[in-house]
């Protein structure tokens, strides 16, 4: 009988991350647990949906209010009973409420968490959060740190280093593939949340300094969409199934993330997809991005619009450079970020925990 694995992600259940687990279905009986309205709900394994405060209709200051009422709003009603019989429970973050539920559940399962947070002592301003994080660090059987920066943050908070493994995010390099390289640059692409911290206005400022003969495309949704409508860039909203085609239409990928006091880019799934698609990349030195792209792209300081312009201009003017970085990106995606590599690392960790 295959070991039973519960993947608990609540509202944040999504195809970007679940693709890492799909290669494991031959070895494990996997069930995902989401809220009633997760980002995605169709995978190679079943999904159980449970009510959560985050499913409530939007209202002003919804998440700040709910988080202060619940310590953390990522709570799944009835989760504890649903976890009976699982061998491994794989949750996320030390401060999410459903991580506490996983630890409270009266099971014999090994409970592990993937942690993305890379700012030490972050998310502790709300009453009860600090205690949540401390209990999780002490009681979790193991923690997966997304990046070395995440691991360093956990260590600064007092986590036992022996219970931390470094396993990054991954991408399906058979699904995201390169298109034949065009002789001339036509399309410069941004994908991601349309939020200020993603550098969307820096992308617009960059576009205004480059010739208008190029097509500047921003793919995504977010609170700044209305402000971006008359910015001179093309806004698009597409399904995840359409994303490989979006990358095929592009010639250069730009991800100008900017840190805030409470957030730094944790890894950036779109950078993984852009690498797999063999796109020359221009991004910023912040959070987990340097660990993500290695030497497969150019980085500038966050907020350095002039640096973005200069680097994109180099790719435009130097086809050989563009071809070189296209090959670097695809090579790194295959050798470092492929989902089969990630699935093997998860399999090794699960096996070790089950045999311990």
HUKAMO-V158844 format. One record per residue. N is the residue number from 1. RES is the residue in one small letter. PSI is psi in whole degrees, 0 to 359 (999 if undefined). OMEGA is omega as a letter, one per 20 degrees, with the letter a starting at -180 (NA if undefined). Layout:
BEGIN
N_RES_PSI_OMEGA, N_RES_PSI_OMEGA
END
This chain:
BEGIN
1_x_134_a, 2_x_142_r, 3_x_144_a, 4_x_128_a, 5_x_127_r, 6_x_125_r, 7_x_113_a, 8_x_116_a, 9_x_355_r, 10_x_224_r, 11_x_330_a, 12_x_10_r, 13_x_123_a, 14_x_159_a, 15_x_333_r, 16_x_315_a, 17_x_322_a, 18_x_339_r, 19_x_336_r, 20_x_331_a, 21_x_339_a, 22_x_325_r, 23_x_349_a, 24_x_358_a, 25_x_341_r, 26_x_334_a, 27_x_340_a, 28_x_149_r, 29_x_98_a, 30_x_136_r, 31_x_132_r, 32_x_146_r, 33_x_121_r, 34_x_177_r, 35_x_184_r, 36_x_340_a, 37_x_60_r, 38_x_167_r, 39_x_319_r, 40_x_158_a, 41_x_14_a, 42_x_111_a, 43_x_187_r, 44_x_10_r, 45_x_161_a, 46_x_159_r, 47_x_133_r, 48_x_125_a, 49_x_132_a, 50_x_147_a, 51_x_146_r, 52_x_150_r, 53_x_330_a, 54_x_347_r, 55_x_349_a, 56_x_149_r, 57_x_152_a, 58_x_142_r, 59_x_164_a, 60_x_131_r, 61_x_36_a, 62_x_302_a, 63_x_318_r, 64_x_320_r, 65_x_311_a, 66_x_320_r, 67_x_325_r, 68_x_332_r, 69_x_325_a, 70_x_4_a, 71_x_310_r, 72_x_133_a, 73_x_352_r, 74_x_72_a, 75_x_140_a, 76_x_113_a, 77_x_124_r, 78_x_9_a, 79_x_317_a, 80_x_311_a, 81_x_327_a, 82_x_341_a, 83_x_358_r, 84_x_134_r, 85_x_356_r, 86_x_149_r, 87_x_327_r, 88_x_134_r, 89_x_119_a, 90_x_104_a, 91_x_195_a, 92_x_144_r, 93_x_149_a, 94_x_342_a, 95_x_353_r, 96_x_142_a, 97_x_324_a, 98_x_341_r, 99_x_320_r, 100_x_321_r, 101_x_318_r, 102_x_321_r, 103_x_330_r, 104_x_333_a, 105_x_134_a, 106_x_75_r, 107_x_169_r, 108_x_12_a, 109_x_153_r, 110_x_131_a, 111_x_122_r, 112_x_160_r, 113_x_139_r, 114_x_126_a, 115_x_127_r, 116_x_332_a, 117_x_128_a, 118_x_11_r, 119_x_116_a, 120_x_137_r, 121_x_18_r, 122_x_163_r, 123_x_34_r, 124_x_6_a, 125_x_335_r, 126_x_136_a, 127_x_130_r, 128_x_339_a, 129_x_318_a, 130_x_319_r, 131_x_320_r, 132_x_310_a, 133_x_318_a, 134_x_315_r, 135_x_318_a, 136_x_315_r, 137_x_324_a, 138_x_323_a, 139_x_337_r, 140_x_141_r, 141_x_330_r, 142_x_155_r, 143_x_132_r, 144_x_118_r, 145_x_130_a, 146_x_323_a, 147_x_169_r, 148_x_325_r, 149_x_321_r, 150_x_316_r, 151_x_317_r, 152_x_321_r, 153_x_317_r, 154_x_319_r, 155_x_320_r, 156_x_329_r, 157_x_354_r, 158_x_15_a, 159_x_143_r, 160_x_119_a, 161_x_337_a, 162_x_345_a, 163_x_16_r, 164_x_130_r, 165_x_144_r, 166_x_109_r, 167_x_118_a, 168_x_185_r, 169_x_164_a, 170_x_174_a, 171_x_149_r, 172_x_100_a, 173_x_354_r, 174_x_340_r, 175_x_317_r, 176_x_111_a, 177_x_159_r, 178_x_148_r, 179_x_158_r, 180_x_134_a, 181_x_131_r, 182_x_152_a, 183_x_318_a, 184_x_149_r, 185_x_132_r, 186_x_316_a, 187_x_130_r, 188_x_126_a, 189_x_141_r, 190_x_136_r, 191_x_141_r, 192_x_187_r, 193_x_136_r, 194_x_73_a, 195_x_154_a, 196_x_321_a, 197_x_345_r, 198_x_1_r, 199_x_25_a, 200_x_325_a, 201_x_335_r, 202_x_323_r, 203_x_317_r, 204_x_316_r, 205_x_321_r, 206_x_314_a, 207_x_323_a, 208_x_338_a, 209_x_355_r, 210_x_158_a, 211_x_141_a, 212_x_0_r, 213_x_343_r, 214_x_156_r, 215_x_119_r, 216_x_118_a, 217_x_133_r, 218_x_122_a, 219_x_122_r, 220_x_182_r, 221_x_160_r, 222_x_177_a, 223_x_342_a, 224_x_9_a, 225_x_316_a, 226_x_321_a, 227_x_337_a, 228_x_353_a, 229_x_324_a, 230_x_31_a, 231_x_352_a, 232_x_357_r, 233_x_159_r, 234_x_122_r, 235_x_134_r, 236_x_148_r, 237_x_119_a, 238_x_161_r, 239_x_162_r, 240_x_328_r, 241_x_333_a, 242_x_352_a, 243_x_321_r, 244_x_322_r, 245_x_324_r, 246_x_315_r, 247_x_325_r, 248_x_330_a, 249_x_347_a, 250_x_159_r, 251_x_330_r, 252_x_141_r, 253_x_133_a, 254_x_127_r, 255_x_89_a, 256_x_50_a, 257_x_148_a, 258_x_130_r, 259_x_154_r, 260_x_182_r, 261_x_333_a, 262_x_7_a, 263_x_136_r, 264_x_149_a, 265_x_126_a, 266_x_325_r, 267_x_314_r, 268_x_95_r, 269_x_323_a, 270_x_331_r, 271_x_327_r, 272_x_316_a, 273_x_320_r, 274_x_321_r, 275_x_313_a, 276_x_328_r, 277_x_1_r, 278_x_35_a, 279_x_138_r, 280_x_134_a, 281_x_136_r, 282_x_123_a, 283_x_192_a, 284_x_154_r, 285_x_87_r, 286_x_147_r, 287_x_226_a, 288_x_5_a, 289_x_314_r, 290_x_324_r, 291_x_329_a, 292_x_306_a, 293_x_343_a, 294_x_234_r, 295_x_22_a, 296_x_11_r, 297_x_172_r, 298_x_143_r, 299_x_148_r, 300_x_170_r, 301_x_145_r, 302_x_136_r, 303_x_358_a, 304_x_81_a, 305_x_319_r, 306_x_322_r, 307_x_321_r, 308_x_314_a, 309_x_313_a, 310_x_316_a, 311_x_317_r, 312_x_320_r, 313_x_322_r, 314_x_315_r, 315_x_323_a, 316_x_317_a, 317_x_343_a, 318_x_88_a, 319_x_325_r, 320_x_320_r, 321_x_317_r, 322_x_317_r, 323_x_320_r, 324_x_314_a, 325_x_336_r, 326_x_315_r, 327_x_319_r, 328_x_316_a, 329_x_311_a, 330_x_319_r, 331_x_316_a, 332_x_320_r, 333_x_316_a, 334_x_317_a, 335_x_339_a, 336_x_321_a, 337_x_2_a, 338_x_142_a, 339_x_334_r, 340_x_329_r, 341_x_314_r, 342_x_318_r, 343_x_321_r, 344_x_318_r, 345_x_318_r, 346_x_318_r, 347_x_314_r, 348_x_319_r, 349_x_314_r, 350_x_315_a, 351_x_316_r, 352_x_316_a, 353_x_320_a, 354_x_332_a, 355_x_356_a, 356_x_999_NA
END
